[in-house]
Amino acid sequence: MGFLWTIAELLVALVFIIASFLLTAVVSEAYRRRHNNTHVDASAFFEDPNSLKQVPCPHIHDPAEKYISLVIPAFNEEHRLPGALDETINYLQERAAKDKSFTYEVVIVDDGSADATKRVAFDFVKKYTVDNVRVILLGRNHGKGEAIRKGMLHSRGELLLMLDADGATKVTDLEKLENQIHAVARKEFRLGESTSSDSSFRISDIPLAAFGSRAHLEEKALATRKWYRNFLMKGFHLVVLLTAGSGIRDTQMVLRC
């Protein structure tokens, strides 16, 4: 029995050490980014492939020009990106046709791709204009987190949504997150249904975030991932639980304003 207790104690200690290491790494990286990237580069530009003119990047704190911005980080996604963009833009156009107040932009962040991701992205800019589709080129690979951060900082929407370039998340699920954002905003501002459409109210008046979840697909995903990826995923989820609480089950599907 004493031997079993020793093994259990060692396992608990190992889990604690791993969790502490991951938490330290996350906090250290967040601290570094906060102090080294406190502003948006004022010289950053979008390029309009039609006119070859440079369009200055907006700042996230500038007045919103669109209702929603969809940020799509992409790294070597030349084959999967077209399908995801077609589905996304078709959905956005359908909503815009039904509701004239619904305005949007798609911000594609090319995270130093070595394939034709840049060309594919610019083909969509040419087709839908730089006002609706924009491309940020990071030059070299910085990682998905930095690509998302850069896209968010350069977006013009009241609402900001991150979508994967491989179409893993259906854009139609946007409305579920959107409804939650509006519900919480009405509660925070104590707005009734009769005043929720007041033109003086902007959804971005209060910082909010809504997290979607694909946890119901976890069992299938666990069966297809390598064991070490599942181990690392569980470790990361533990860090999220310790730092953000139990309400966030999927960090890859988020809508904020």
C-alpha positions as CSV (number, residue, x, y, z in Angstrom):
1,M,0.0,0.0,0.0
2,G,2.9,2.3,0.8
3,F,4.4,1.7,-2.6
4,L,1.1,2.6,-4.3
5,W,0.9,5.8,-2.3
6,T,4.4,6.7,-3.4
7,I,3.5,6.3,-7.0
8,A,0.4,8.4,-6.6
9,E,2.3,11.1,-4.9
10,L,4.9,11.1,-7.7
11,L,2.2,11.3,-10.3
12,V,0.6,14.3,-8.5
13,A,3.9,16.0,-8.2
14,L,4.6,15.4,-11.9
15,V,1.3,16.9,-12.9
16,F,1.9,19.9,-10.6
17,I,5.4,20.4,-12.1
18,I,4.1,20.3,-15.7
19,A,1.2,22.6,-14.9
20,S,3.6,25.1,-13.2
21,F,5.9,25.0,-16.1
22,L,3.1,25.6,-18.6
23,L,1.6,28.4,-16.5
24,T,5.1,30.1,-16.1
25,A,5.6,29.8,-19.9
26,V,2.2,31.4,-20.7
27,V,2.6,34.2,-18.2
28,S,6.2,34.9,-19.3
29,E,5.2,35.1,-23.0
30,A,2.2,37.3,-22.2
31,Y,4.5,39.7,-20.2
32,R,7.0,39.8,-23.0
33,R,4.3,40.5,-25.7
34,R,2.7,43.2,-23.5
35,H,6.0,45.1,-23.1
36,N,7.4,44.5,-26.5
37,N,4.3,45.0,-28.6
38,T,2.3,47.7,-26.9
39,H,1.3,49.5,-30.1
40,V,0.4,48.8,-33.7
41,D,3.1,49.6,-36.2
42,A,2.1,53.0,-37.7
43,S,3.9,52.2,-40.9
44,A,1.9,49.0,-41.6
45,F,-0.1,48.9,-44.8
46,F,-2.5,46.7,-46.7
47,E,-1.7,46.4,-50.4
48,D,-4.5,46.7,-53.0
49,P,-3.6,44.3,-55.8
50,N,-6.0,46.1,-58.2
51,S,-4.5,49.5,-57.9
52,L,-1.2,48.5,-56.4
53,K,-1.8,51.3,-53.9
54,Q,-1.0,50.9,-50.2
55,V,-3.9,51.3,-47.7
56,P,-2.9,52.3,-44.2
57,C,-3.8,49.7,-41.5
58,P,-6.4,50.8,-39.0
59,H,-5.9,50.6,-35.3
60,I,-8.2,48.5,-33.1
61,H,-9.0,51.6,-31.0
62,D,-10.1,53.7,-34.1
63,P,-13.8,54.1,-34.5
64,A,-15.4,51.0,-36.0
65,E,-16.1,51.2,-39.8
66,K,-17.6,47.7,-40.1
67,Y,-20.1,45.7,-38.1
68,I,-17.9,42.6,-38.0
69,S,-14.4,41.6,-38.9
70,L,-13.5,38.0,-39.5
71,V,-9.8,37.3,-38.9
72,I,-8.4,34.2,-40.6
73,P,-4.8,33.2,-39.7
74,A,-3.2,31.1,-42.5
75,F,0.0,29.2,-42.8
76,N,0.6,27.1,-45.9
77,E,-3.1,26.9,-46.6
78,E,-3.2,27.4,-50.4
79,H,-5.4,24.3,-50.9
80,R,-7.9,24.6,-48.0
81,L,-8.2,28.4,-47.9
82,P,-10.3,28.9,-51.1
83,G,-13.0,26.6,-49.8
84,A,-13.2,28.3,-46.4
85,L,-13.2,31.8,-48.0
86,D,-15.9,30.9,-50.5
87,E,-18.2,29.6,-47.7
88,T,-17.4,32.5,-45.5
89,I,-17.9,35.3,-48.0
90,N,-21.1,33.7,-49.5
91,Y,-22.6,33.6,-46.0
92,L,-21.6,37.3,-45.3
93,Q,-23.0,38.4,-48.7
94,E,-26.3,36.7,-48.0
95,R,-26.6,38.4,-44.6
96,A,-25.6,41.8,-46.1
97,A,-28.3,41.4,-48.8
98,K,-30.9,40.8,-46.2
99,D,-29.7,43.5,-43.8
100,K,-28.3,46.7,-45.2
101,S,-26.8,47.6,-41.8
102,F,-24.7,44.4,-41.8
103,T,-21.2,45.4,-43.0
104,Y,-18.2,43.1,-42.9
105,E,-14.5,42.6,-43.7
106,V,-12.4,39.5,-43.9
107,V,-8.8,39.9,-42.7
108,I,-6.5,37.1,-43.9
109,V,-3.2,37.0,-42.0
110,D,-0.5,35.1,-44.0
111,D,1.9,33.9,-41.3
112,G,5.0,33.5,-43.5
113,S,3.6,30.8,-45.8
114,A,6.0,29.1,-48.1
115,D,3.4,28.0,-50.6
116,A,0.9,30.0,-52.7
117,T,-1.3,31.2,-49.7
118,K,-0.5,34.8,-50.5
119,R,-1.5,34.5,-54.1
120,V,-4.8,32.7,-53.2
121,A,-5.6,35.4,-50.6
122,F,-4.9,38.3,-53.1
123,D,-7.1,36.6,-55.7
124,F,-10.0,37.1,-53.2
125,V,-9.0,40.7,-52.7
126,K,-9.1,41.3,-56.4
127,K,-12.6,39.6,-56.6
128,Y,-14.2,41.3,-53.6
129,T,-12.1,44.6,-53.3
130,V,-9.7,45.6,-50.5
131,D,-12.6,47.2,-48.6
132,N,-14.1,43.8,-47.9
133,V,-11.1,41.4,-48.0
134,R,-7.7,42.4,-46.7
135,V,-4.4,40.6,-46.4
136,I,-1.7,41.1,-43.8
137,L,1.7,39.6,-44.6
138,L,3.8,38.8,-41.6
139,G,6.9,37.9,-43.7
140,R,8.1,35.1,-41.5
141,N,6.3,32.5,-39.4
142,H,5.3,33.9,-36.0
143,G,2.8,31.3,-34.9
144,K,-1.0,31.2,-34.9
145,G,-1.3,33.3,-31.7
146,E,0.7,36.2,-33.1
147,A,-1.2,36.0,-36.5
148,I,-4.5,36.2,-34.6
149,R,-3.2,39.1,-32.5
150,K,-2.0,41.0,-35.5
151,G,-5.3,40.5,-37.4
152,M,-7.3,41.7,-34.4
153,L,-5.2,44.8,-33.9
154,H,-5.7,45.8,-37.6
155,S,-9.4,45.1,-37.8
156,R,-12.2,47.7,-38.3
157,G,-15.2,45.8,-36.9
158,E,-17.3,46.3,-33.8
159,L,-17.3,42.6,-33.5
160,L,-14.1,40.5,-34.1
161,L,-14.2,36.8,-34.9
162,M,-11.4,34.4,-35.5
163,L,-12.0,31.6,-38.0
164,D,-9.6,28.8,-39.0
165,A,-8.4,28.7,-42.6
166,D,-9.2,25.0,-43.0
167,G,-12.9,25.6,-42.4
168,A,-12.9,23.6,-39.1
169,T,-15.5,26.0,-37.7
170,K,-18.6,26.7,-39.6
171,V,-19.2,30.4,-40.2
172,T,-22.9,29.9,-39.7
173,D,-22.2,29.2,-36.0
174,L,-21.2,32.9,-35.8
175,E,-24.8,33.8,-35.1
176,K,-24.8,31.7,-31.9
177,L,-21.9,33.6,-30.5
178,E,-23.3,36.9,-31.8
179,N,-26.6,36.3,-30.0
180,Q,-24.7,35.7,-26.8
181,I,-22.7,38.9,-27.2
182,H,-25.9,40.9,-27.7
183,A,-27.7,39.2,-24.8
184,V,-24.9,40.0,-22.4
185,A,-24.6,43.6,-23.7
186,R,-28.3,44.1,-23.2
187,K,-27.9,42.8,-19.6
188,E,-24.9,44.9,-18.9
189,F,-26.5,48.0,-20.2
190,R,-29.9,47.1,-18.8
191,L,-31.5,47.5,-22.2
192,G,-34.9,46.0,-22.9
193,E,-36.0,44.6,-26.2
194,S,-37.7,47.9,-27.1
195,T,-34.4,49.9,-26.9
196,S,-31.9,47.3,-28.1
197,S,-32.1,48.7,-31.6
198,D,-31.5,52.3,-30.4
199,S,-29.0,53.9,-32.9
200,S,-27.1,55.5,-30.0
201,F,-26.2,52.1,-28.6
202,R,-23.1,50.3,-30.1
203,I,-22.3,46.8,-29.3
204,S,-18.7,47.8,-28.8
205,D,-19.5,50.1,-26.0
206,I,-18.5,47.4,-23.5
207,P,-15.6,44.9,-23.9
208,L,-17.2,41.4,-24.1
209,A,-16.1,38.0,-25.4
210,A,-18.0,34.9,-26.3
211,F,-16.4,31.5,-26.6
212,G,-17.8,28.7,-28.6
213,S,-17.1,25.0,-27.9
214,R,-16.4,22.0,-30.0
215,A,-16.1,19.8,-26.9
216,H,-18.8,17.5,-28.2
217,L,-16.4,16.5,-30.9
218,E,-13.5,15.7,-28.5
219,E,-14.0,12.0,-28.3
220,K,-13.6,11.7,-32.1
221,A,-10.7,14.0,-32.1
222,L,-8.9,12.1,-29.3
223,A,-9.1,9.0,-31.4
224,T,-7.3,10.5,-34.4
225,R,-4.6,12.5,-32.6
226,K,-1.2,11.2,-31.6
227,W,-0.9,10.4,-27.9
228,Y,1.6,13.2,-27.2
229,R,-0.7,15.8,-28.8
230,N,-3.5,14.7,-26.5
231,F,-1.1,14.9,-23.5
232,L,-0.1,18.5,-24.5
233,M,-3.7,19.5,-25.1
234,K,-4.8,18.3,-21.7
235,G,-1.9,20.2,-20.1
236,F,-2.9,23.4,-21.9
237,H,-6.5,22.9,-20.9
238,L,-5.3,22.6,-17.3
239,V,-3.5,26.0,-17.6
240,V,-6.7,27.6,-19.1
241,L,-8.7,26.1,-16.2
242,L,-6.3,27.5,-13.6
243,T,-6.1,31.0,-15.2
244,A,-9.5,31.6,-16.8
245,G,-11.9,29.3,-14.9
246,S,-14.1,26.5,-16.1
247,G,-16.3,28.5,-18.5
248,I,-13.9,28.3,-21.5
249,R,-13.7,24.9,-23.1
250,D,-12.5,25.9,-26.6
251,T,-9.9,28.7,-27.0
252,Q,-10.0,28.5,-30.8
253,M,-13.6,29.8,-31.3
254,V,-14.0,33.3,-30.0
255,L,-16.0,36.4,-30.7
256,R,-15.2,39.7,-29.0
257,C,-16.2,43.3,-29.1
